[in-house]
Amino acid sequence: MKKNMGSADRWIRFFLAAMAVILYFTHVITGTVGLIVIVIAGVFLLTSFVGLCPLYSLFGINTCGYKKG
């Protein structure tokens, strides 16, 4: 499995997911919208830890940068 997310992209996703979780557990975001936000935050966390975004693969996007060699 080839990674297609660079470190900046991964940190941004991690930060957005952390903010969504904080907003959900402080009851700023509630109800159905809150649950949808938590699911999206979970996907963001998973993809940021793995370094692979399925949508990036589908559209041919790669934010890893190029390796010299």
Secondary structure, DSSP 8 states (H G I E B T S, - for coil): ------HHHHHHHHHHHHHHHHHHHTTSS-HHHHHHHHHHHHHHHHHHHHT--HHHHHHT---S-----
